[in-house]
Amino acid sequence: MLTEFNLFGVFMAPIVVYALVALPVTMFIRFLLWWSGIMRWFWHFALFEVALYTCVLCLLILYV
């Protein structure tokens, strides 16, 4: 069950914590895709990166 997180007396919604965790995970996956050359297959990099971040965030919410 999703509960609020207490950060120095300020209650934060779980989506904020998941969004912050999803950033480095997305950056790591992005690095791997650039390093392997797979990113050349995509025609719109920004659109793909937003979609990748959204997918990582949704997977974190579902499975963590």
N, CA, C and O atoms as a DFTB+ gen file, in Angstrom:
256 C
 N C O
     1  1       0.836      -1.177       0.000
     2  2       0.000       0.000       0.000
     3  2       0.882       1.241       0.000
     4  3       1.890       1.295       0.704
     5  1       0.505       2.222      -0.779
     6  2       1.261       3.461      -0.861
     7  2       0.962       4.338       0.347
     8  3      -0.196       4.621       0.653
     9  1       2.006       4.757       1.017
    10  2       1.845       5.644       2.166
    11  2       2.699       6.881       1.963
    12  3       3.615       6.890       1.140
    13  1       2.392       7.913       2.713
    14  2       3.159       9.148       2.609
    15  2       4.513       8.980       3.276
    16  3       4.661       8.215       4.228
    17  1       5.507       9.712       2.758
    18  2       6.849       9.685       3.312
    19  2       7.085      10.958       4.115
    20  3       6.713      12.050       3.685
    21  1       7.701      10.812       5.275
    22  2       7.993      11.945       6.132
    23  2       9.431      12.386       5.879
    24  3      10.368      11.645       6.176
    25  1       9.610      13.573       5.340
    26  2      10.927      14.114       5.058
    27  2      11.115      15.384       5.884
    28  3      10.686      16.467       5.485
    29  1      11.757      15.237       7.032
    30  2      12.003      16.348       7.945
    31  2      10.712      17.056       8.349
    32  3      10.674      18.284       8.428
    33  1       9.673      16.297       8.602
    34  2       8.414      16.857       9.050
    35  2       7.458      17.236       7.937
    36  3       6.342      17.680       8.210
    37  1       7.867      17.072       6.699
    38  2       7.003      17.384       5.557
    39  2       6.565      16.061       4.941
    40  3       7.395      15.246       4.538
    41  1       5.271      15.861       4.873
    42  2       4.752      14.640       4.273
    43  2       4.718      14.790       2.756
    44  3       4.172      15.752       2.216
    45  1       5.318      13.809       2.089
    46  2       5.398      13.832       0.630
    47  2       4.628      12.651       0.060
    48  3       4.625      11.557       0.623
    49  1       3.980      12.898      -1.061
    50  2       3.253      11.830      -1.743
    51  2       4.247      10.812      -2.305
    52  3       5.364      11.181      -2.669
    53  1       3.863       9.560      -2.378
    54  2       4.780       8.529      -2.885
    55  2       5.212       8.765      -4.332
    56  3       6.293       8.330      -4.727
    57  1       4.396       9.439      -5.116
    58  2       4.756       9.678      -6.517
    59  2       6.006      10.535      -6.627
    60  3       6.765      10.395      -7.586
    61  1       6.237      11.420      -5.661
    62  2       7.433      12.264      -5.677
    63  2       8.682      11.417      -5.486
    64  3       9.678      11.602      -6.186
    65  1       8.628      10.505      -4.557
    66  2       9.774       9.634      -4.301
    67  2      10.025       8.730      -5.503
    68  3      11.170       8.548      -5.915
    69  1       8.973       8.168      -6.062
    70  2       9.132       7.308      -7.238
    71  2       9.673       8.096      -8.428
    72  3      10.491       7.579      -9.190
    73  1       9.230       9.332      -8.594
    74  2       9.721      10.160      -9.696
    75  2      11.202      10.459      -9.537
    76  3      11.939      10.471     -10.522
    77  1      11.644      10.699      -8.314
    78  2      13.066      10.959      -8.074
    79  2      13.916       9.708      -8.277
    80  3      15.050       9.801      -8.747
    81  1      13.390       8.563      -7.935
    82  2      14.121       7.302      -8.142
    83  2      14.157       6.944      -9.624
    84  3      15.132       6.360     -10.098
    85  1      13.112       7.286     -10.351
    86  2      13.049       6.947     -11.776
    87  2      14.049       7.739     -12.602
    88  3      14.455       7.278     -13.669
    89  1      14.460       8.917     -12.144
    90  2      15.415       9.728     -12.907
    91  2      16.764       9.039     -13.111
    92  3      17.188       8.903     -14.259
    93  1      17.465       8.593     -12.057
    94  2      18.755       7.934     -12.311
    95  2      18.621       6.607     -13.052
    96  3      19.504       6.229     -13.822
    97  1      17.523       5.906     -12.820
    98  2      17.317       4.647     -13.545
    99  2      17.170       4.926     -15.038
   100  3      17.742       4.219     -15.868
   101  1      16.405       5.955     -15.372
   102  2      16.225       6.331     -16.773
   103  2      17.535       6.804     -17.385
   104  3      17.848       6.468     -18.527
   105  1      18.301       7.584     -16.627
   106  2      19.582       8.067     -17.144
   107  2      20.542       6.903     -17.412
   108  3      21.283       6.924     -18.395
   109  1      20.531       5.891     -16.544
   110  2      21.384       4.723     -16.757
   111  2      20.966       3.939     -17.997
   112  3      21.809       3.532     -18.795
   113  1      19.669       3.732     -18.152
   114  2      19.184       3.020     -19.344
   115  2      19.500       3.820     -20.601
   116  3      19.881       3.254     -21.626
   117  1      19.340       5.137     -20.518
   118  2      19.663       6.016     -21.645
   119  2      21.147       5.912     -22.015
   120  3      21.495       5.845     -23.194
   121  1      22.010       5.900     -21.008
   122  2      23.448       5.743     -21.254
   123  2      23.739       4.423     -21.957
   124  3      24.516       4.378     -22.910
   125  1      23.113       3.351     -21.483
   126  2      23.331       2.044     -22.119
   127  2      22.862       2.028     -23.568
   128  3      23.508       1.430     -24.428
   129  1      21.736       2.690     -23.835
   130  2      21.221       2.728     -25.200
   131  2      22.106       3.559     -26.115
   132  3      22.300       3.192     -27.274
   133  1      22.652       4.676     -25.622
   134  2      23.587       5.475     -26.429
   135  2      24.883       4.714     -26.660
   136  3      25.431       4.730     -27.762
   137  1      25.371       4.046     -25.618
   138  2      26.629       3.314     -25.710
   139  2      26.532       2.158     -26.697
   140  3      27.481       1.896     -27.437
   141  1      25.414       1.473     -26.716
   142  2      25.250       0.325     -27.606
   143  2      24.854       0.729     -29.023
   144  3      24.921      -0.096     -29.934
   145  1      24.447       1.972     -29.226
   146  2      24.087       2.425     -30.564
   147  2      22.627       2.231     -30.921
   148  3      22.231       2.487     -32.058
   149  1      21.837       1.792     -29.992
   150  2      20.416       1.547     -30.258
   151  2      19.653       2.855     -30.443
   152  3      18.638       2.889     -31.138
   153  1      20.137       3.930     -29.825
   154  2      19.424       5.212     -29.923
   155  2      19.380       5.742     -31.349
   156  3      18.550       6.598     -31.655
   157  1      20.250       5.257     -32.227
   158  2      20.208       5.696     -33.628
   159  2      18.947       5.230     -34.340
   160  3      18.597       5.768     -35.390
   161  1      18.270       4.251     -33.791
   162  2      17.067       3.719     -34.425
   163  2      15.848       4.612     -34.235
   164  3      14.862       4.471     -34.958
   165  1      15.903       5.521     -33.280
   166  2      14.748       6.352     -32.958
   167  2      14.822       7.673     -33.697
   168  3      15.890       8.277     -33.794
   169  1      13.694       8.122     -34.216
   170  2      13.687       9.343     -35.018
   171  2      13.496      10.595     -34.173
   172  3      13.854      11.688     -34.611
   173  1      12.940      10.461     -32.974
   174  2      12.705      11.630     -32.122
   175  2      13.214      11.285     -30.723
   176  3      12.534      10.616     -29.946
   177  1      14.434      11.762     -30.418
   178  2      15.085      11.379     -29.167
   179  2      14.318      11.862     -27.942
   180  3      14.142      11.103     -26.989
   181  1      13.861      13.105     -27.952
   182  2      13.172      13.657     -26.784
   183  2      11.876      12.899     -26.499
   184  3      11.558      12.624     -25.342
   185  1      11.142      12.568     -27.530
   186  2       9.902      11.825     -27.353
   187  2      10.182      10.435     -26.775
   188  3       9.456       9.961     -25.901
   189  1      11.233       9.793     -27.268
   190  2      11.589       8.476     -26.743
   191  2      12.024       8.564     -25.288
   192  3      11.665       7.701     -24.487
   193  1      12.791       9.590     -24.930
   194  2      13.270       9.714     -23.557
   195  2      12.125       9.977     -22.578
   196  3      12.131       9.463     -21.459
   197  1      11.157      10.768     -22.994
   198  2       9.981      10.993     -22.140
   199  2       9.190       9.695     -21.988
   200  3       8.720       9.376     -20.895
   201  1       9.044       8.955     -23.070
   202  2       8.328       7.678     -23.002
   203  2       9.083       6.674     -22.135
   204  3       8.471       5.911     -21.387
   205  1      10.406       6.673     -22.234
   206  2      11.218       5.783     -21.405
   207  2      11.071       6.131     -19.931
   208  3      10.911       5.239     -19.098
   209  1      11.123       7.417     -19.601
   210  2      10.949       7.851     -18.216
   211  2       9.563       7.464     -17.700
   212  3       9.427       7.003     -16.566
   213  1       8.545       7.649     -18.523
   214  2       7.182       7.295     -18.120
   215  2       7.057       5.792     -17.871
   216  3       6.410       5.372     -16.912
   217  1       7.666       4.997     -18.721
   218  2       7.616       3.543     -18.529
   219  2       8.344       3.121     -17.263
   220  3       7.852       2.270     -16.521
   221  1       9.513       3.706     -17.007
   222  2      10.263       3.368     -15.796
   223  2       9.472       3.782     -14.562
   224  3       9.397       3.031     -13.590
   225  1       8.885       4.972     -14.597
   226  2       8.092       5.442     -13.463
   227  2       6.892       4.530     -13.213
   228  3       6.604       4.190     -12.066
   229  1       6.198       4.135     -14.263
   230  2       5.043       3.242     -14.099
   231  2       5.469       1.873     -13.564
   232  3       4.780       1.296     -12.723
   233  1       6.595       1.354     -14.044
   234  2       7.064       0.069     -13.524
   235  2       7.471       0.152     -12.061
   236  3       7.245      -0.789     -11.301
   237  1       8.068       1.271     -11.658
   238  2       8.397       1.447     -10.249
   239  2       7.150       1.490      -9.387
   240  3       7.109       0.898      -8.309
   241  1       6.140       2.189      -9.864
   242  2       4.900       2.289      -9.091
   243  2       4.215       0.931      -8.979
   244  3       3.676       0.586      -7.928
   245  1       4.237       0.169     -10.059
   246  2       3.567      -1.128     -10.041
   247  2       4.285      -2.188      -9.220
   248  3       3.640      -2.981      -8.533
   249  1       5.604      -2.212      -9.281
   250  2       6.331      -3.352      -8.724
   251  2       7.141      -3.045      -7.474
   252  3       7.769      -3.955      -6.932
   253  1       7.158      -1.819      -6.994
   254  2       7.922      -1.509      -5.778
   255  2       6.973      -1.192      -4.663
   256  3       7.406      -0.902      -3.548
